[in-house]
Amino acid sequence: MDLTTYAELAVLLVNSPDRLAGLAGLRALLEESGRPGHASRLGRDDLDALRELREELLALFEAAADGDERQVVDRLNALLRRHPVHPQISDHDGEAWHMHLTEGGRFSDQYIVGAVMGLASIVTGLGVDRLGLCQAPPCRRAYLDTSSNRSRRYCSERCASRANVAAYRARKKNGRLDSGR
């Protein structure tokens, strides 16, 4: 079971606050992220639960960006206690038998369990430093660093490029660039 894809649900939620303004935005987010079947099952309770989870996950990513490993683990443990995993074997949509972290409850229950278990897997398998917030001001979007050399610092290539250009211009302005030699 690849829990990284579940952890990406957490990143998607943290980075989509505008999509949680109403059910239509959340439905569009799910459809765009390849989960159109879930969009039709959404209710107001799901939206409220995912808004609450987003705030908790944002605080978790901020703690990770600050290097506060203990706070990250404490927050994950609290979420794991509140949202227990009920694994089940499934063969939906013509797929072979595979594991699901939970099949019961509301859509938000399934989303929350997946996101939290995915993050717990990343933290225990790769380390807290694999969770981060983009270092390109003013972005601060969440990301997962799954690189082999733990080098990711930006949420996207766009932010990395923007930060590199800004750093180049700052060096040029301060006269710290070689004159082509």
N, C-alpha and C positions, 0 to 999 in steps of 0.2 A: 504494500500500500504506500503510495507516494503522498506523504503528508505535506510536501512543499506546496502542492496545488491548493491544499486546504489553507495553508498559511497565507497564500496569496489572496484568499477571501478577506482576511483581516486587513491586508494592505489596501485592497480595493475599497473596503468600507471606510477606513481612515481617510483615504484620499478623495472621498466622494461626499463631502458634507452637503453640497448643494442638491444632491440626488435624494436626500432624506427629508426634503421639505414637504413631500407628499407622496402618496401611493403611486402616482403616475411616474414620478422621477425614479422611485425605487424599481418599478416595473421595467422602465427603460434601461436602468443600470443592469438588471439581471438579464435582459434580452441581449444587450451589447456584450455581456461577459459570457455568453454561451449557455445561459440557463433559462431559456424562454418558457420551459414547462413549469418552472417554479413561479413565474410572474403571475400566472392566473390564480394561484393559491393564496396570494397575499391578502392580509387583512390589516386593519388599523393597529391591532395588538402587535403584529410583526414589525410594523414601522416603528412603533414606540420602543420595542425591545432592541431593534437594531440601532436606533438613535442612542440609547443608553450604552449599548456595547461599543459604539464608535467612540464615545467619550472615554470609556475605560481603556480601550485599545490605544487611543491617542496618548493617554497618560503613561501607558506601558512603553510605547515607542519613545516618548520623551525621556523616561527613566533610562532606557537603553542608550539613547543618544548622550545622556549625561554620564554613562558608564556605571550606573547604579544597579549592578547585577542583583543584589538582594531585593531591591524594590521590584524589579522585573519578575523575579521568581515568586515573590509574595503575591504580586498581582495575578500572575498566571495561576498559582495555586488557588487563590480565592475564586477565580473564574471556573476552574476545574471542579471545585466543590459545589458551586452554584449550578453548574451545567454538566451533570455526570454523563459519561459516555455509555451508550447501550449498543455495542457493536452487533451487527447482523450481517448475514450472508445474503446477497441479492443477485439476481440475474435479469434485471430490467432491460428493456430496449434491445433484446437479443444479444446482450453481452454475456460472456462467460461468467461463472460464479466469481464474485468478488466481494470484498468487505465494504460495508458502509459503517460509519461511526454511530449513526442513529437513524432510525426509520420513522419513529413515532413523533407525536407532537406537532406543533405548528411549524411552518417553514422556518421561522426565525430560530426555533430550537435547533433544527438541523444545521443551519448556517452558523450559529454560535458555537455549537460543539465542534464543527469542522474547523472553524477559524482558530479556536482556542487550542484544540489538539494539534493543529498544524504548527502554531507558534511554539507550543510546548516541545514538539519534536525538533524544531529548529534549534531552540535554546539548549535542549539536552544533548542533541547530536552534534551541533556545530558551535554553539556558544552564543551568549547574549550579544556579543559584538556583531552578530550577523543581522541584527535588527537596527535600523537607523532612520534618521530623518535627513532629508536632503540638505547639503551644506551650501547650496547656492542661494544666497539671500535674494528675496525674502521667501523662497519656496516652502521649505519645511514639510514637504510631502514624505510619507513613509516609504520605505523600501526594504526588501530582503536582500542581503548580500550572499548569494550562492556561488560567488566566484571562488576559484581554487586558491587565490592568494589574498583573500580578505581585503580587497582594494576598493570596493565600491564606496563612493561617498555622495553620489547624486542619484536622484530618483529616475533620471532619464538621460539620454544622450543630449537632449536639448539643454537641460540644466548644466550638464558637464561642459558643453561647448560655451554656453553663456558665461559660466564662471571662469573658464580658461581665457576667454576673450577679455573679460573684465580684469583679470590678473595681468594679462599682457599689456593692456592699456595703462594700468597703474604703474607697471614697471617702466614703460616707455615715458610716461609723464614724469616720473622721478629720475629719469636719465640712467636707469640701470640696465639698459640694453646695449649689447655690443653694436658697433657701427658696421655690422656685416662681416666681421673678420672671423 
